[in-house]
């Protein structure tokens, strides 16, 4: 089955013609966002809606997902929500079957649902926390990829962005399970990209640094002193707004990124650019 609204060259031309025009680049397209009930996922869902997409907002938090869908509809966008735990294969399979039967297409997916967990040195960490982290942050992305890619391969097109993290690119103290899960997401992204590039499906990742969401706000797992030190060390002098990550995700999924394959787009205010040794600037 191949049902894109336009042919590939036409899509590229349309995208070029639309550069800078808001509200059109995803018109008629169906986009799925996991973890859409909060933070980065909610911002991405809203950004896709602004670009004309029909958004399927997925979260295990029913109230959060419903609030995102409501916010999109209030802005005139088309959106429904689904309550799904991405660590359950049965639920992920049902999610893709539901999208297929309701909408008949899946143009793009943002596999973003994730948990932060508490900070603890590896030797003091519990295996139960490791298992919980890997189940959501890594197995959840794997399951979503597997079912989305199978669907997209049948339709012959699609774009996927996974949410990794700068903790998937460098080591970070006290983040063994989180760091391992995000390094895993980077690896999965590259393999999936290689295996599907010839099928017209692009797979990429976004690697945020520190973003102002419930995960990093006071009470979200970072102790206040450490939180302040981390945010002070960011070269840009501040954490990211979720909307700044959403822009990168929307671009990676758009026709404007038609030749970007297997890339990990770092959006971190310069956090991973330098050697981390503080010095006086200009
Ligand atoms: P957030 O505000 O806590 O949002 C995450 C959402 O995902 C929540 O609604 C959460 O629901 C949901 N979720 C968690 N586990 C799920 C599951 N098994 N199935 C379905 N939904 C699930 O966090 P965020 O900061 O936006 O994080 C989004 C992604 O960005 C995560 O993958 C995170 O690792 C990554 N990231 C965040 C930062 C940052 O600084 N915030 C930096 C780098 C990467 P519950 O509330 O019920 O858990």
Boltz pocket constraint, residues with backbone or C-beta under 6 A from the ligand:
constraints:
  - pocket:
      binder: B
      contacts: [[A, 34], [A, 35], [A, 36], [A, 37], [A, 38], [A, 39], [A, 40], [A, 41], [A, 58], [A, 59], [A, 60], [A, 61], [A, 64], [A, 84], [A, 85], [A, 86], [A, 87], [A, 111], [A, 112], [A, 113], [A, 114], [A, 115], [A, 116], [A, 136], [A, 140], [A, 163], [A, 164], [A, 165], [A, 166], [A, 207], [A, 208], [A, 209], [A, 210], [A, 211], [A, 212], [A, 213], [A, 214], [A, 215], [A, 216]]
      max_distance: 6.0
